[in-house]
Amino acid sequence: SYPPYSLKLIFVKGERAFLAGVAVEVIRSDDQATLVSIPGEEVQGPWLFLNLSPGKYVVKATDSGGTTIEKSITLSGKKTTPVHFRWR
């Protein structure tokens, strides 16, 4: 079973290959405050669980090649929200 965290980030390269070494930044939408900043060398696998309060956020994920994907998300706090980041 997965940890009971509000957010599950999933990193994928191409159609099937999982990706590690992704740098992650989480910004609160209402005041643009950076809540989480994790360097790529600390992300060991293709999943990253974060325990954030309900609300709206912007998540930026940057692969080792420097390509950033940005997504806006809303967390309800009632279940884990999975968010996929796919690099081509």
C-alpha positions in Angstrom: 0.0 0.0 0.0 1.1 3.6 -0.6 1.7 6.2 2.1 -1.4 8.3 2.9 0.0 11.4 1.3 -2.0 13.9 -0.6 0.2 14.0 -3.8 1.9 11.3 -5.8 4.2 12.5 -8.6 5.1 9.9 -11.3 8.0 10.6 -13.7 8.1 8.9 -17.1 10.4 9.2 -20.1 8.9 8.1 -23.5 6.1 5.6 -23.5 7.2 3.2 -20.7 10.5 4.1 -19.1 10.3 5.4 -15.6 12.6 8.3 -14.7 14.6 9.2 -11.6 16.8 12.2 -10.9 14.0 14.7 -11.4 14.2 18.1 -9.5 10.9 19.2 -8.1 9.6 22.5 -6.9 6.1 23.1 -5.4 4.7 26.6 -5.3 1.5 27.6 -3.5 -0.8 29.2 -6.1 -2.3 31.9 -3.9 0.9 33.7 -2.8 3.5 32.1 -5.1 5.5 30.9 -2.0 7.9 28.0 -2.7 6.9 25.2 -0.3 9.2 22.4 -1.5 12.4 22.4 -3.5 14.1 19.0 -4.0 17.2 18.6 -6.1 17.3 15.9 -8.7 20.0 13.9 -7.0 17.7 13.3 -4.1 14.9 11.8 -6.2 15.9 8.2 -6.4 12.9 6.7 -8.2 10.0 7.4 -10.5 7.5 8.2 -7.7 7.6 11.0 -5.2 5.0 11.3 -2.5 4.4 14.7 -0.9 2.1 15.5 2.1 0.6 18.9 1.3 -2.5 20.6 2.7 -5.6 20.9 0.6 -5.3 23.8 -1.9 -4.0 24.9 -5.3 -0.3 24.4 -6.3 2.0 24.7 -9.2 4.5 21.8 -9.5 7.6 22.1 -11.6 9.6 19.0 -12.5 12.9 19.2 -14.3 14.7 16.2 -15.8 18.5 15.8 -15.9 18.6 17.3 -19.4 17.1 20.6 -18.0 13.6 20.3 -19.5 10.9 21.5 -17.2 7.3 20.5 -17.1 4.9 22.7 -15.1 1.5 21.6 -13.9 -1.3 23.3 -11.9 -3.0 21.0 -9.4 -5.7 21.1 -6.8 -5.6 18.9 -3.8 -8.8 18.0 -1.9 -7.2 16.4 1.1 -9.6 13.4 0.8 -7.4 11.1 -1.3 -4.0 10.8 -2.9 -3.9 12.7 -6.2 -1.6 11.1 -8.8 0.1 13.5 -11.3 2.1 12.2 -14.3 5.1 14.1 -15.8 6.1 12.6 -19.1 9.2 13.7 -21.1 9.4 12.6 -24.7 
